[in-house]
């Protein structure tokens, strides 16, 4: 099993002189996965992925999931014209969601949540697909003005303000490098803009549901804890995470919602590649603010071409 893991996830074969420590970690994690999956009360399954030969601390460090982001976005006035949302909805099925990407070893989840939202809302507004630059958001925002901190974290609501002021280039013009780099923004190549964020009332999952259905995918944040790393399928829930705005440490994109085996869930697009989770997506329990999934939510307004 470990040999197959190395070939698939690491592109190498087992070396007894270098891989014994990793094998021990892998074995311990597989035992945890088997134990978890044997629990009849669990609503989700775990599986082997590229993080399975890392300790919990190493896995968090891999994606720079360390510092809580302390979301402080001020809620926008509630939309009074929202249509009633149906019991389930999936923007992926509607052809609105762009492909899952991979942030790599950089704490840039917030940029992928931001571009994912912008890409979806651009498709909704124009009917055209676009892939936008995460690296511009890593490199260019003034850290004090926009409270964005490169590979050490940030929040989509502030990134939408940067895009409002400067626009955002396409991925091909400003490719992703998974590391901090010098800004080389070119205004003439900026493709899209927004009038800024709409911030959903913290903790209001009904409003989140209504806004998502009426307006499109929503950037959300939550607290990642150890049992999330090996998520494979089902509706994730945890007894170990916190749920306040001060504790969120990972930004993602809510793209739908529904109910599975009697458990309400949010459908969420991650940025850890299609090889993680359910082809890059996960479901997380809805209606209980699981891990703070409902406390730091926003989407871009008036997305358009420049």
C-alpha positions, 0 to 999 in steps of 0.5 A: 500500500505504501509503495502504491502511495509513493508512486501515485502521490510522490512520484517515487519508489520506496527507499529503506534508507530515507522513507522508514520514518515517513512509512511509520507516519503513513501507517499510523494515519492509515490506522486512524482512517480505518478506525474512523471509517469503522465508526457507524455514527460518522457522517463522512469517510476518510481516505488516503491522499497526498497528506497521509505521510505527514503528521498533523502539524506538518500537514497544516504547515504544508498549506500554511494553515497556522494563523487564525485570520480573525475575520472582521468583515462588516455585514452588508445591508440584507437583500430584501428582494431574494427569491426563496431558495429551494431545498437543494442547489448546485452551481457545479451542475449549472456549469458556473464553477471553474475547475479545482486548482491547487494552492501548493505549499503556500497559505494562499487559500484566500486567493483561490477562494477569491478567484473562484468567486470572481470566475463564477460570477463573471460566468454568471454575468457574461456567459464566458469562462475565465481563469484569473490570477491568484499570484497577482493577489499574493504579490500585489495588495498593500498588506496594511491597506488590504490586510492581505499577507501573501502566503501567510493568509488573507481574506476574500472580502478584502481581496475583492476591495483590491480587485475593485481598485486595480482589477485582476489579470488572467492566470495565463498573463500572471501565472501562479508560483505558489510563493511570495514574489515581486509584484509585476501587475500590468493595468493594461492586462487587467481582465475583470473588476468588481464594485466590492464585496457583499458581506453576509451576516455572520452566523446567518446560514439562512441568508447564506443559503438565500444569497448563494442561490440568488447570486452565485457561489460565496467565499467562506472560511472555517477552521481546519483541524486535524480530522479534516485533512484526510476527508474523502466523502460524506458530510464532514463534521467535527467535535474538535473545531471552534466556530467564531470569526476569530478562529477561521484559518482556511478560505474556500468557496461554497457552491451549493447545498443539500441534504445527504442521508438526513444531514444538511450540508454545504457543498464546498470547493477546496484548493488542494487539487482534484486528488484531495477529497471528493474530486477537490470538493467536500461537504460540511454540515449545514445549520450548526455553523460547523467549524465557523463555516457561516461567520466569514462569508462574502461574494463580489458585486457587479463583476464585469470586464475591464 
